[in-house]
Amino acid sequence: MENYQVICSLFFLTLRQTRQYDDLQSLRHVEEGSERYVVAEFTNGAIRKITVKKKKRNKMIKDILRNI
């Protein structure tokens, strides 16, 4: 089984190294029942909830990049 939070944490570290996402404060994977999403929090207080549809890690990363 994939550990999606570990993937989010490592992806967060990668994104923080870029100029475009240097204000990203955290990426958190959440599963509530059948709903899966990633919460992106920024230093200015903005929060984005990104629905993750696929169970494959590369699809999750694409969903995050497309919607962050």
C-alpha positions in Angstrom: 0.0 0.0 0.0 1.2 3.5 -0.9 2.0 5.9 1.9 0.5 9.0 0.3 1.5 11.3 3.2 5.2 10.4 2.7 4.8 11.2 -1.0 3.2 14.5 -0.2 5.9 15.4 2.3 8.7 14.6 -0.1 6.9 16.4 -3.0 6.4 19.4 -0.6 10.2 19.6 -0.1 10.7 19.5 -3.8 8.2 22.3 -4.5 9.6 24.5 -1.8 12.9 24.6 -3.7 11.2 26.3 -6.6 10.6 30.0 -6.8 6.9 29.5 -7.8 6.1 27.5 -4.6 8.5 28.9 -2.1 5.4 30.2 -0.1 4.0 26.7 0.3 3.8 25.9 4.0 2.5 22.3 3.9 0.9 19.5 1.8 -1.3 17.1 3.7 -3.0 14.0 2.4 -6.5 13.4 3.8 -8.8 10.4 3.5 -12.4 10.7 4.7 -14.5 7.7 3.8 -14.3 7.4 0.1 -13.1 11.0 -0.4 -9.3 11.6 -0.9 -7.8 15.0 -1.2 -4.6 17.0 -0.5 -4.7 20.2 1.5 -2.1 22.8 0.4 -1.4 25.6 2.9 0.5 28.7 2.1 2.3 31.2 4.3 -0.2 34.0 3.5 -3.0 31.8 5.0 -4.5 30.6 1.8 -5.6 27.0 1.7 -6.4 24.8 -1.3 -8.2 21.5 -1.2 -7.2 19.3 -4.1 -9.3 16.3 -4.9 -7.2 13.3 -5.7 -9.1 10.8 -7.9 -6.5 8.2 -8.8 -4.8 5.8 -6.5 -1.5 5.9 -8.4 1.2 8.2 -6.9 2.2 9.8 -10.3 -1.5 10.7 -10.9 -1.7 12.3 -7.4 1.4 14.4 -8.2 -0.2 15.5 -11.5 -3.5 16.4 -9.7 -1.6 18.5 -7.2 0.5 20.4 -9.8 -2.6 21.0 -12.0 -4.6 22.4 -9.1 -2.2 24.1 -6.7 
